[in-house]
Amino acid sequence: MIRIGIPTLSQYSLLSELITTLSCNLKECFNYEIHIIDNGGTLQQSKEAENIHSIASTNLKIQVQTPTYNLGVAKSFNYLISKLGKCIICNDDVLFNHKDVIAILQTAEKHHNCVIVEGDDPISGFSTFYVNRPEVIQLIGGFDKLFSPAYFEDSNTRYRLKLNGYSIENAVLPCWKHHRSSTLKKSTELYKRLHWCNFYRNRNYYLMKWGGLPGNEQYQTPFGKQSNQ
């Protein structure tokens, strides 16, 4: 059973497309259990809900959870990892199929000590990744919820794992696609302005936390604080 966690906010049509794509390649030995966190709160009332639930089958189980408020990306990630353990976590605006899942699992098997397997796209961050060692993510405290939305959180997690001696591996995903910034493109001008405010706020937070931007970090501990050891 391959568990897949998908936080969604508003791109329900793309979410439906992803689940439809996964359903087209089902095999008896390759089942999916999909857990959707509906942070937007309106999936069940959307026109896509019927299609999503109609896809559910013996080989593809779908569970939708609607929190009372928008958990945000990092908190959604933490929840999914605590609930699912080893799992694929992805955006609602990506497309992949069984060939990509096989590539991820083969990479995890080859590098069995790695904590995360992500795709090889250099700018998509953690839009699709496999949690190979969930206990390590929990050990280091999970994803940082102060990166909200999650701009720079992927770099933050990579650096924290590196500091603790853990590795992340990349897998070549042959069929994977990403509709980048899909939520932003369909949003209001006010939302777009807020988006860039949040981006630069997170950028400044990263600078404060690690003393430099990704690839140029200076601190070995958050905010340059001395260890209590």
ABEGO torsion letter per residue (X at the ends): XBBBBBBBAABAAAAAAAAAAAAAABBAABBBBBBBBBAAGAAAABAAAAAAAAABBAABBBBBBBBABBAEAAAAAAAAAAAAEBBBBBBAABBBBAAAAAAAAAAAAABAABABBBBABAAAEAABBBBABAAAAAAAGEBBAABOBABGAAAAAAAAAAAAGBBBBBBBBAABBBBBGAAAAABBAAAAAAAAAAAAAAAAAAAAAAGBBBGABABABBGGBBBAX
